Amino acid sequence: MLQSLTRQAGSIFFLLLKLFKIFKSVKLLLAGATFATYSYLLTWEFALGIMWTIGIHEMGHVWAMRKTGMPTPGFYFIPLFGGAAIGERSQHEWQDVYITAMGPTFGILSALPPAVLYFVTGETVWAALIGFIGLVNLFNLLPIYPLDGGRMSRSLLVSSIPSAQILFLLLTGGLVFALAYYMNIYFVAILFGLGIFEVYMESRQIDEGKLEQKPPLNRDGIILTGACYLSLIAIFLFMIYIVKDIEGADLALRILRDV
């Protein structure tokens, strides 16, 4: 009996080890595909800069998940779409806001090494990377679910007006249409579709009693979340404009103006 249990435990251990290796392989494959994609579209140097930006941003989400006790296997790079931190459903809106806000907050920290390198070397590429870090994080703060800005603005709205979720999705849909049709930014429609599906599945499970409605933000939480959201937007705009007068480093500003 003991030998049988030992063999079963050993089999389970090796199965878990194989699954772990598979997950690690998937992460490496996605990271490689992301690097190859951005290298093809831009340069390999800038591809590394983009992956640095995305990686630090997603590490912020993962750090916050673990800080709040949420199990997470980490994050994955997704070619052309950035990255995704994997975790369970948050227990309340404040936990959701905290985890969401830590992504762009770590995004600010990701600009510190290129800032130091620019002041030391004077190389334009590092200044350009600062602006691009600001642009990537600023785009992520658009109020489009499931982007970070969409998650924070949705938490604010449903905590203030619980019945306004449909209104939020309609307004978000209008913004997505404008970006896709008038500005030729079509991939936001895919993101929005994924967000709609996530909201629908959560609402359905709540109606069926499989999930509980998240406790909303209180008044102080609403004020703090709103202030954090606006502050992050202001910081990333500042990062874009602070390098605008450096020759060759104004790419982010030109993209922002074209949009």
C-alpha positions in Angstrom: 0.0 0.0 0.0 2.8 2.4 0.9 4.7 1.6 -2.2 1.6 2.2 -4.3 1.0 5.6 -2.7 4.7 6.4 -3.2 4.5 5.6 -6.9 1.3 7.6 -7.3 2.9 10.6 -5.6 5.9 10.3 -7.8 3.8 10.2 -10.9 1.8 13.3 -9.9 5.1 15.1 -9.1 6.5 14.3 -12.5 3.2 15.3 -14.2 3.3 18.7 -12.4 7.0 19.1 -13.4 6.1 18.5 -17.0 3.2 20.9 -16.9 5.5 23.5 -15.3 8.0 23.0 -18.1 5.2 23.4 -20.7 4.1 26.6 -19.2 7.7 27.9 -19.1 8.1 26.9 -22.7 4.9 28.7 -23.7 6.2 31.9 -22.0 9.5 31.6 -23.8 7.8 31.0 -27.2 5.5 34.0 -26.7 8.4 36.2 -25.6 10.4 35.1 -28.7 7.5 35.7 -31.0 6.9 39.1 -29.5 10.6 40.0 -29.9 10.6 38.8 -33.5 7.4 40.7 -34.4 8.7 44.1 -33.0 12.1 43.5 -34.5 10.5 43.0 -37.9 8.3 46.1 -37.6 11.0 48.3 -36.0 14.5 47.4 -34.9 15.8 44.7 -32.5 17.1 47.5 -30.2 13.7 49.1 -30.0 12.0 45.6 -29.7 14.1 45.1 -26.5 13.0 48.5 -25.3 9.3 47.7 -25.9 9.6 44.3 -24.2 11.3 46.0 -21.2 8.4 48.5 -21.0 5.8 45.8 -21.2 7.6 43.4 -18.9 8.0 45.9 -16.0 4.4 47.1 -16.4 3.1 43.5 -16.2 5.4 42.8 -13.2 3.6 45.6 -11.4 0.3 43.7 -11.8 1.9 40.5 -10.7 3.5 42.1 -7.7 0.2 43.6 -6.6 -1.6 40.3 -7.1 0.9 38.5 -4.8 0.8 41.4 -2.4 -3.0 41.0 -2.0 -2.7 37.2 -1.7 -4.0 36.4 -5.2 -2.4 33.3 -6.8 -0.8 34.0 -10.1 1.5 32.1 -12.5 3.0 35.4 -13.7 2.5 37.2 -17.0 2.8 36.4 -20.7 4.0 38.5 -23.6 1.4 38.6 -26.4 2.7 39.7 -29.9 1.2 43.0 -31.0 -1.0 43.2 -27.9 1.6 43.7 -25.2 1.3 41.4 -22.3 -1.2 39.9 -19.8 -0.8 39.2 -16.1 -2.8 36.1 -15.1 -4.7 35.9 -11.9 -8.0 35.1 -10.2 -11.0 37.3 -10.0 -10.5 40.1 -7.4 -12.7 40.0 -4.3 -13.6 43.6 -4.3 -13.3 46.7 -6.4 -10.5 48.2 -4.3 -8.3 45.1 -4.9 -9.1 45.4 -8.6 -8.1 49.0 -8.6 -4.9 48.4 -6.7 -3.8 45.5 -9.0 -4.6 47.6 -12.0 -2.9 50.8 -10.9 0.4 49.0 -10.1 1.0 48.2 -13.8 1.3 51.8 -14.9 2.9 52.8 -11.6 5.7 50.3 -12.3 5.7 51.7 -15.9 6.9 54.9 -14.5 9.8 53.1 -12.8 10.7 51.5 -16.2 11.7 54.9 -17.5 14.4 55.4 -14.8 17.1 53.3 -16.4 16.8 54.8 -19.9 16.8 58.3 -18.2 20.0 57.5 -16.4 21.6 56.1 -19.6 20.6 59.2 -21.6 22.2 61.5 -19.1 25.4 59.4 -19.0 25.7 58.7 -22.7 23.7 61.4 -24.4 22.4 58.8 -26.9 19.1 59.8 -28.4 17.7 56.3 -28.4 17.4 56.4 -24.6 15.4 59.6 -24.7 13.2 58.2 -27.4 12.6 55.2 -25.3 11.4 57.4 -22.4 8.8 59.0 -24.7 7.7 55.6 -26.0 7.3 54.3 -22.5 5.1 57.2 -21.8 3.1 56.6 -25.0 2.6 52.9 -24.3 1.4 53.4 -20.8 -0.8 56.4 -21.8 -2.5 54.3 -24.4 -3.1 51.6 -21.8 -4.9 54.2 -19.7 -7.6 54.8 -22.3 -11.0 54.2 -20.7 -11.5 51.0 -22.8 -12.2 47.8 -21.0 -10.1 45.6 -20.5 -7.2 48.1 -20.7 -6.0 49.4 -17.3 -7.8 52.7 -17.9 -11.0 50.9 -18.7 -10.8 48.8 -15.5 -10.1 51.8 -13.3 -12.9 53.9 -14.9 -15.3 51.0 -14.7 -14.6 50.6 -11.0 -15.2 54.3 -10.5 -18.5 54.3 -12.4 -20.0 51.1 -10.9 -19.0 52.2 -7.4 -20.7 55.6 -8.0 -23.7 54.5 -10.1 -24.1 50.7 -9.8 -26.6 50.5 -12.6 -24.4 52.4 -15.1 -22.3 49.5 -16.4 -24.3 49.3 -19.7 -23.8 53.1 -20.1 -20.1 52.6 -19.6 -19.9 49.9 -22.2 -21.8 52.0 -24.7 -19.6 55.0 -24.2 -16.5 52.8 -24.4 -17.9 51.3 -27.6 -18.2 54.8 -29.1 -14.6 55.5 -28.3 -13.5 52.2 -29.8 -15.5 53.0 -33.0 -13.8 56.4 -33.2 -10.3 55.0 -32.8 -11.0 52.2 -35.3 -12.8 54.1 -38.0 -11.4 57.6 -37.9 -7.9 56.9 -36.6 -7.3 53.4 -38.1 -6.4 51.8 -34.8 -8.4 48.6 -35.4 -6.9 46.3 -32.9 -8.7 48.1 -30.0 -11.9 46.5 -31.3 -10.5 43.1 -30.6 -9.5 44.2 -27.1 -13.0 45.6 -26.6 -14.6 42.4 -27.8 -12.6 40.4 -25.2 -13.6 42.9 -22.5 -17.3 42.6 -23.4 -17.0 38.8 -23.2 -15.4 39.1 -19.8 -18.0 41.4 -18.5 -20.8 39.3 -19.9 -19.5 36.1 -18.4 -19.0 37.7 -15.0 -22.5 39.2 -15.0 -24.0 35.9 -16.0 -22.2 34.0 -13.2 -23.4 36.7 -10.7 -27.0 36.3 -11.9 -26.7 32.5 -11.6 -25.3 32.8 -8.0 -21.9 31.3 -8.9 -20.2 34.6 -8.1 -20.8 37.4 -5.6 -21.1 41.0 -6.6 -17.9 42.8 -5.7 -18.1 45.3 -2.8 -17.8 48.8 -4.4 -15.3 51.5 -3.6 -16.3 53.8 -0.7 -16.2 57.6 -1.1 -12.5 57.8 -0.1 -11.7 55.0 -2.5 -13.5 56.8 -5.4 -11.6 60.0 -4.7 -8.2 58.2 -4.4 -8.8 56.1 -7.5 -9.8 59.2 -9.5 -6.8 61.2 -8.3 -4.5 58.2 -9.1 -6.0 57.8 -12.6 -5.6 61.5 -13.5 -2.1 61.6 -12.0 -0.9 58.7 -14.0 -2.2 60.3 -17.2 -0.4 63.5 -16.4 2.9 61.8 -15.6 3.0 59.9 -18.9 2.0 63.0 -20.9 4.9 64.8 -19.1 7.3 61.9 -20.1 6.3 62.4 -23.7 6.7 66.2 -23.7 9.9 66.3 -21.7 11.8 64.7 -24.6 10.0 66.5 -27.5 12.9 69.0 -28.0 15.6 66.3 -28.3 16.3 65.7 -31.9 15.2 62.2 -32.9 13.4 61.5 -29.7 10.0 63.1 -30.5 8.6 59.9 -32.1 6.1 59.4 -29.3 4.8 63.0 -29.6 4.5 62.7 -33.4 2.5 59.6 -33.0 0.3 61.2 -30.4 -0.3 64.2 -32.6 -1.1 62.0 -35.6 -3.7 60.2 -33.6 
